[in-house]
Amino acid sequence: VPVVESGGGSVQAGGSLRLSCRASGTTFSIVTMGWYRQAPGKQRELVAAITSGGSTNYADSVKGRFTISRDNTKNTVYLQMNSLKPENTAVYYCNAAVYYSGTVSPYWGQGTQVTVSS
């Protein structure tokens, strides 16, 4: 299942960016879609996730600043990032958890760079 992100870039602290991710080429159920990030020298971590029913989960560090949303008809997830901080600089990866025949399999995008300057 190809997963393609877009919307990364460079912004000054306090600015905003909107990331988009589409999982294409599948008629199977996408249970959860989410955004993860990995900064240099650090492990990949969950930023936010959303189920097909609209339930959301956020990392504590982004609550109140980031909003995840989803368009199930387009298999697309969005991440609106406001009040960005330099520590939000990372490669952001989209994940789609696809259900098929009793198994849920993860599919990852190639990542999009987000750079926040002070």
Disulfide bonds with the S-S distance in Angstrom:
Cys21-Cys94 1.99
